[in-house]
Amino acid sequence: MEEFYHFGIECIAQAIMAGVHSNEDLKLLVQLVGLGQKSESDIEIKVDEVIAANMDKAKEYQSGKTRLLGFFVGQVMKLTGGTASPVVVNEMMKKKLEAI
């Protein structure tokens, strides 16, 4: 089941219900239905966009207001229509905010 990690639980559930059992079948179904999660490079672009649009909040984050991480992650999730992995977004956003 590890190879299905990036497809998301909703997608996996729908695929199982449809009788899809191979990784290739699942990839095809995801493309046809549009349920796949964003790639890390797509997520990185959105992370950069959100930081650039909210530099004031990024500076606040750096000065200790770490609760703003949730705001940043939420903005990326909103931009991606929820198709980004929240775990990946969280890790990437934290790393980028700390590197500013």
C-alpha positions, 0 to 999 in steps of 0.5 A: 500500500506504500506506493499509493501514499501520494494519492490521498485516502479519498482517492484510494477509497474510491479506487478500491470501490471501483475495483482498481488494484494496481498502481498503474490503474490507480494512476490512470483513474486519478488522472481521469477523475482529477483526484491526485495530489500535487507534486512536490515541485508544484507545492514548492511553487505555491509555498513560494507564492504564499510567502511572497504574498505575505512577507509581513507575516513571514517576518512575524513567524521569524520573530517567534509567532510560530502559530502563523505556520497554520496560516501559511499551510492553510493558504497553500491548501486553499491555492491547491484546492486541497490537492496538496499533501498537508504533511509535505506543505507543512514541512516545506513551509516550515523549512522555507520560513526558517530560511528567509 
